[in-house]
Amino acid sequence: MNMTNVTIRYGLTNSVTRGFEQGVTVGDILADRSIRMALSAPEAVVAVSNGDTLSPDTLVENYDSITFEPQASSKA
């Protein structure tokens, strides 16, 4: 089984690199509490790569670096 190493960042100094199997989605890593805890990231984050916000169903294996950013609060 092929593993893809992805570095996930939050803030200026926090990063963690993990190996993910094929088929893992951005939604899976956003829901992974151990990753958020390692980064000291809150639950309300979005995944961004190269300036683009990634959809939760995007495959992680297509990226080598993903940044968690605070989710903008919506004003109803």
mmCIF file of the C-alpha atoms, coordinates in Angstrom:
data_MODEL
# 
_entry.id   MODEL 
# 
loop_
_atom_site.group_PDB 
_atom_site.id 
_atom_site.type_symbol 
_atom_site.label_atom_id 
_atom_site.label_alt_id 
_atom_site.label_comp_id 
_atom_site.label_asym_id 
_atom_site.label_entity_id 
_atom_site.label_seq_id 
_atom_site.pdbx_PDB_ins_code 
_atom_site.Cartn_x 
_atom_site.Cartn_y 
_atom_site.Cartn_z 
_atom_site.occupancy 
_atom_site.B_iso_or_equiv 
_atom_site.pdbx_formal_charge 
_atom_site.auth_seq_id 
_atom_site.auth_comp_id 
_atom_site.auth_asym_id 
_atom_site.auth_atom_id 
_atom_site.pdbx_PDB_model_num 
ATOM 1  C CA . MET A 1 1  ? 0.000   0.000  0.000  1.00 0.00 ? 1  MET A CA 1 
ATOM 2  C CA . ASN A 1 2  ? 1.439   3.353  -1.000 1.00 0.00 ? 2  ASN A CA 1 
ATOM 3  C CA . MET A 1 3  ? 1.762   5.970  1.694  1.00 0.00 ? 3  MET A CA 1 
ATOM 4  C CA . THR A 1 4  ? 1.925   9.686  1.020  1.00 0.00 ? 4  THR A CA 1 
ATOM 5  C CA . ASN A 1 5  ? 3.783   11.893 3.485  1.00 0.00 ? 5  ASN A CA 1 
ATOM 6  C CA . VAL A 1 6  ? 1.969   15.169 4.014  1.00 0.00 ? 6  VAL A CA 1 
ATOM 7  C CA . THR A 1 7  ? 3.166   18.061 6.157  1.00 0.00 ? 7  THR A CA 1 
ATOM 8  C CA . ILE A 1 8  ? 0.297   19.819 7.905  1.00 0.00 ? 8  ILE A CA 1 
ATOM 9  C CA . ARG A 1 9  ? 0.887   23.290 9.326  1.00 0.00 ? 9  ARG A CA 1 
ATOM 10 C CA . TYR A 1 10 ? -0.994  25.602 11.631 1.00 0.00 ? 10 TYR A CA 1 
ATOM 11 C CA . GLY A 1 11 ? 0.257   29.043 12.568 1.00 0.00 ? 11 GLY A CA 1 
ATOM 12 C CA . LEU A 1 12 ? 3.838   30.156 12.068 1.00 0.00 ? 12 LEU A CA 1 
ATOM 13 C CA . THR A 1 13 ? 5.659   27.428 13.943 1.00 0.00 ? 13 THR A CA 1 
ATOM 14 C CA . ASN A 1 14 ? 3.444   24.349 14.317 1.00 0.00 ? 14 ASN A CA 1 
ATOM 15 C CA . SER A 1 15 ? 3.765   21.522 11.812 1.00 0.00 ? 15 SER A CA 1 
ATOM 16 C CA . VAL A 1 16 ? 3.449   17.744 11.767 1.00 0.00 ? 16 VAL A CA 1 
ATOM 17 C CA . THR A 1 17 ? 4.251   15.254 9.004  1.00 0.00 ? 17 THR A CA 1 
ATOM 18 C CA . ARG A 1 18 ? 2.167   12.109 8.744  1.00 0.00 ? 18 ARG A CA 1 
ATOM 19 C CA . GLY A 1 19 ? 1.943   9.232  6.318  1.00 0.00 ? 19 GLY A CA 1 
ATOM 20 C CA . PHE A 1 20 ? -1.496  8.704  4.791  1.00 0.00 ? 20 PHE A CA 1 
ATOM 21 C CA . GLU A 1 21 ? -2.805  5.769  2.793  1.00 0.00 ? 21 GLU A CA 1 
ATOM 22 C CA . GLN A 1 22 ? -4.434  6.299  -0.568 1.00 0.00 ? 22 GLN A CA 1 
ATOM 23 C CA . GLY A 1 23 ? -8.083  7.297  -0.335 1.00 0.00 ? 23 GLY A CA 1 
ATOM 24 C CA . VAL A 1 24 ? -7.724  9.473  2.781  1.00 0.00 ? 24 VAL A CA 1 
ATOM 25 C CA . THR A 1 25 ? -9.582  12.757 2.330  1.00 0.00 ? 25 THR A CA 1 
ATOM 26 C CA . VAL A 1 26 ? -9.089  16.270 3.632  1.00 0.00 ? 26 VAL A CA 1 
ATOM 27 C CA . GLY A 1 27 ? -12.254 15.732 5.682  1.00 0.00 ? 27 GLY A CA 1 
ATOM 28 C CA . ASP A 1 28 ? -10.580 12.754 7.373  1.00 0.00 ? 28 ASP A CA 1 
ATOM 29 C CA . ILE A 1 29 ? -7.575  14.811 8.484  1.00 0.00 ? 29 ILE A CA 1 
ATOM 30 C CA . LEU A 1 30 ? -9.759  17.736 9.573  1.00 0.00 ? 30 LEU A CA 1 
ATOM 31 C CA . ALA A 1 31 ? -11.696 15.305 11.786 1.00 0.00 ? 31 ALA A CA 1 
ATOM 32 C CA . ASP A 1 32 ? -8.518  13.760 13.256 1.00 0.00 ? 32 ASP A CA 1 
ATOM 33 C CA . ARG A 1 33 ? -8.252  15.159 16.777 1.00 0.00 ? 33 ARG A CA 1 
ATOM 34 C CA . SER A 1 34 ? -4.692  13.877 17.232 1.00 0.00 ? 34 SER A CA 1 
ATOM 35 C CA . ILE A 1 35 ? -3.484  16.016 14.311 1.00 0.00 ? 35 ILE A CA 1 
ATOM 36 C CA . ARG A 1 36 ? -5.311  19.108 15.572 1.00 0.00 ? 36 ARG A CA 1 
ATOM 37 C CA . MET A 1 37 ? -3.967  18.531 19.092 1.00 0.00 ? 37 MET A CA 1 
ATOM 38 C CA . ALA A 1 38 ? -0.397  18.128 17.793 1.00 0.00 ? 38 ALA A CA 1 
ATOM 39 C CA . LEU A 1 39 ? -0.770  21.476 16.031 1.00 0.00 ? 39 LEU A CA 1 
ATOM 40 C CA . SER A 1 40 ? -2.693  23.198 18.854 1.00 0.00 ? 40 SER A CA 1 
ATOM 41 C CA . ALA A 1 41 ? -5.352  23.947 16.231 1.00 0.00 ? 41 ALA A CA 1 
ATOM 42 C CA . PRO A 1 42 ? -9.037  24.563 17.043 1.00 0.00 ? 42 PRO A CA 1 
ATOM 43 C CA . GLU A 1 43 ? -11.864 22.479 15.572 1.00 0.00 ? 43 GLU A CA 1 
ATOM 44 C CA . ALA A 1 44 ? -13.000 25.306 13.297 1.00 0.00 ? 44 ALA A CA 1 
ATOM 45 C CA . VAL A 1 45 ? -10.259 25.173 10.674 1.00 0.00 ? 45 VAL A CA 1 
ATOM 46 C CA . VAL A 1 46 ? -10.189 24.791 6.906  1.00 0.00 ? 46 VAL A CA 1 
ATOM 47 C CA . ALA A 1 47 ? -7.465  23.086 4.882  1.00 0.00 ? 47 ALA A CA 1 
ATOM 48 C CA . VAL A 1 48 ? -5.591  25.248 2.377  1.00 0.00 ? 48 VAL A CA 1 
ATOM 49 C CA . SER A 1 49 ? -2.907  24.429 -0.172 1.00 0.00 ? 49 SER A CA 1 
ATOM 50 C CA . ASN A 1 50 ? -1.306  26.892 -2.604 1.00 0.00 ? 50 ASN A CA 1 
ATOM 51 C CA . GLY A 1 51 ? -3.863  29.511 -1.580 1.00 0.00 ? 51 GLY A CA 1 
ATOM 52 C CA . ASP A 1 52 ? -6.860  27.307 -2.416 1.00 0.00 ? 52 ASP A CA 1 
ATOM 53 C CA . THR A 1 53 ? -9.323  26.094 0.211  1.00 0.00 ? 53 THR A CA 1 
ATOM 54 C CA . LEU A 1 54 ? -9.596  22.328 -0.141 1.00 0.00 ? 54 LEU A CA 1 
ATOM 55 C CA . SER A 1 55 ? -12.944 20.551 -0.226 1.00 0.00 ? 55 SER A CA 1 
ATOM 56 C CA . PRO A 1 56 ? -13.454 17.888 2.487  1.00 0.00 ? 56 PRO A CA 1 
ATOM 57 C CA . ASP A 1 57 ? -13.689 15.206 -0.216 1.00 0.00 ? 57 ASP A CA 1 
ATOM 58 C CA . THR A 1 58 ? -10.327 16.148 -1.795 1.00 0.00 ? 58 THR A CA 1 
ATOM 59 C CA . LEU A 1 59 ? -7.800  13.306 -1.669 1.00 0.00 ? 59 LEU A CA 1 
ATOM 60 C CA . VAL A 1 60 ? -4.827  14.038 0.592  1.00 0.00 ? 60 VAL A CA 1 
ATOM 61 C CA . GLU A 1 61 ? -2.459  12.013 -1.608 1.00 0.00 ? 61 GLU A CA 1 
ATOM 62 C CA . ASN A 1 62 ? -2.481  14.838 -4.192 1.00 0.00 ? 62 ASN A CA 1 
ATOM 63 C CA . TYR A 1 63 ? -0.665  17.199 -1.804 1.00 0.00 ? 63 TYR A CA 1 
ATOM 64 C CA . ASP A 1 64 ? 2.589   17.251 0.117  1.00 0.00 ? 64 ASP A CA 1 
ATOM 65 C CA . SER A 1 65 ? 1.805   20.313 2.227  1.00 0.00 ? 65 SER A CA 1 
ATOM 66 C CA . ILE A 1 66 ? -1.513  21.443 3.692  1.00 0.00 ? 66 ILE A CA 1 
ATOM 67 C CA . THR A 1 67 ? -2.068  24.398 5.998  1.00 0.00 ? 67 THR A CA 1 
ATOM 68 C CA . PHE A 1 68 ? -4.885  24.577 8.526  1.00 0.00 ? 68 PHE A CA 1 
ATOM 69 C CA . GLU A 1 69 ? -6.313  28.087 8.776  1.00 0.00 ? 69 GLU A CA 1 
ATOM 70 C CA . PRO A 1 70 ? -9.002  29.427 11.087 1.00 0.00 ? 70 PRO A CA 1 
ATOM 71 C CA . GLN A 1 71 ? -12.435 29.093 9.549  1.00 0.00 ? 71 GLN A CA 1 
ATOM 72 C CA . ALA A 1 72 ? -13.951 32.482 8.805  1.00 0.00 ? 72 ALA A CA 1 
ATOM 73 C CA . SER A 1 73 ? -17.040 33.063 10.887 1.00 0.00 ? 73 SER A CA 1 
ATOM 74 C CA . SER A 1 74 ? -20.071 33.520 8.697  1.00 0.00 ? 74 SER A CA 1 
ATOM 75 C CA . LYS A 1 75 ? -22.281 36.506 9.315  1.00 0.00 ? 75 LYS A CA 1 
ATOM 76 C CA . ALA A 1 76 ? -25.900 35.623 8.809  1.00 0.00 ? 76 ALA A CA 1 
# 
